[in-house]
Amino acid sequence: MVEHSQITLYTNPNSAFCHRVEIALAEAQAEYSSFIVDLRNKPSWFAAKVNPLGKVPAITYGGPHTAPEDPAPESAKIAESLVILEFLADIFPEARLLPTDPVLRVQARSFITATDRLLFGAFIAFFFKYTEGADQILLNALEEVQRRLPPTGFVIGEWSNADISVAPLLVRFPILLKHDLGKYPVGEGPKVLEILQGPKFARLMKYIHELEQRPSVRSTWDEAETVELWKKNPYAQRN
Ligand SMILES: N[C@@H](CCC(=O)N[C@@H](CS)C(=O)NCC(=O)O)C(=O)O
């Protein structure tokens, strides 16, 4: 077994960005410590010692094991979920978060570049900011993700960071819509879900089902917990 340097993950259960990193760490079967950052009451040491932007996810890597509140000065401090995914692919090559074939690697990265902002933008527009037309923005984004999927299997055939980049949001969509959670008008969630369950989105829904079954996703995500967190999420409450 390969010995790895210490990893500490700064995370938050509400964050789909953090969920990406948790899935990748689970894929790598990495040993790590984690610290939940209260985003509404961030400890001052977090920006000072870990991520000057004050955002999660962030990791420290290397240096001696210390308390999360007191990261070793010599540890590397790494932020941005997609950057962390690249880093984890580098330090855990045996986890095959990215394939060795350069063409497949570039396919994974192209998918991530094409879908990252599109999907998060549509998510925020629909669930957090709702204005008229946000349902169509969401459906268009999901259609574009579907268009980029191969007829079967994962994004590049084998599992990779490309799947990890979209899994946190894609597994949340059906659940949040089913429970009608978010800022959109009451009843809109189940209506959008019905469209997703129709023939037009059959490929996407099959893919989402396969993401839900992936052990690294199953072990890092809980449907009931997400529903409870969302019922209390201040950014998702209807006025
Ligand atoms: N582009 C960043 C986004 C990270 C992000 O926005 N994190 C949110 C939680 S979902 C956060 O830490 N918000 C706290 C803040 O902005 O003060 C990534 O991919 O990691």
The ligand as an ORCA input file, in Angstrom:
! r2SCAN-3c Opt
* xyz 0 1
  N     -15.558     27.544     -7.402
  C     -15.471     27.086     -6.036
  C     -16.751     27.451     -5.319
  C     -16.677     27.203     -3.826
  C     -17.852     27.849     -3.100
  O     -18.510     28.765     -3.601
  N     -18.086     27.380     -1.881
  C     -19.159     27.936     -1.072
  C     -19.960     26.810     -0.431
  S     -20.930     25.952     -1.619
  C     -18.545     28.739      0.065
  O     -17.560     28.357      0.641
  N     -19.169     29.854      0.400
  C     -18.751     30.679      1.502
  C     -18.431     32.074      1.095
  O     -18.444     32.385     -0.101
  O     -18.185     32.874      1.989
  C     -15.190     25.586     -6.014
  O     -15.445     24.924     -7.035
  O     -14.668     25.080     -5.020
*
